Amino acid sequence: MKIKRILTSFIFAHIFTAFILTSSAIAEDKCNDEINQILESLPLEGKTVKKFSTIELFSNMRNGSSSVGFERWISFDQCKGSLVIVVDSSCFKQTVYTRGNCEIKGIKNY
């Protein structure tokens, strides 16, 4: 009985991890071109991208949750902080802002 519980937990953990990784990969691919176009249109003034991550945004409703858009968080080698690009589920730009000590001309910083 103890082995069955361990195997069940192990299988659940792997299925759950696979779901999270698949969701992350989908978020990375969906709207990727549109977000890159927004990024290319910004006056980055010599900043080079250090790393980025894309997060899918969900709205929780009584009948379940649905995707409402994506956020891409981008960090640069030249500043501490992030540039955030938010698009809706149709990949249209909603907002662009910076966080921390990373300033970009014409972009609000919070």
KEMARVO-25401 format. One record per residue (C-alpha): x, y, z. Coordinates in steps of 0.25 Angstrom, whole numbers, plus 5000, padded with zeros to 4 digits. Example, Ala and Ser with C-alpha at 12.3 -4.5 7.8 and 13.67 -1.06 7.14 Angstrom:
! residues 2
504949825031/505549965029/
END
This chain:
! residues 110
500050005000/501150095003/501850074990/500550104983/500450234990/501850274986/501650234972/500350314971/501050434977/502250414967/501350404955/500450524959/501750614961/502250574947/500950604940/500750734948/502150774944/501950734930/500650824929/501450944935/502550934925/501550914914/500751034918/502051114919/502451074905/501151114899/501251254906/502651264900/502151234886/500751304886/500951454883/502451444882/502551514868/501651624873/502351644886/503751644879/503151754869/502751844881/504151824887/504851864874/504051984873/504552034887/505752134888/506652034896/507852124894/508952014894/508251924904/508551774902/507551674907/508051584918/506851494920/505351494918/504151414922/502751414917/501551384926/500151354922/499051434929/497751364934/496451414938/495751324948/494251314946/493151224952/493251134940/494751124940/495851204936/496251264922/497451334916/497351484916/498751514911/500251504913/501351584920/502751584916/503851624926/505151664920/506451694928/507651764922/509151754925/509151904927/508151934938/507551864950/506051844948/505151804936/504351844924/502951784924/502151774911/500651734913/499851684902/498351634902/497951494897/497951544883/499351594884/498951744884/499851834892/499151874906/500351944913/501851954914/502551994926/503851984934/504151934948/505251964957/506552044953/506252014938/505852144930/505452154916/505152284909/503652304908/503252184916/502652194930/503452144942/502752084954/
END
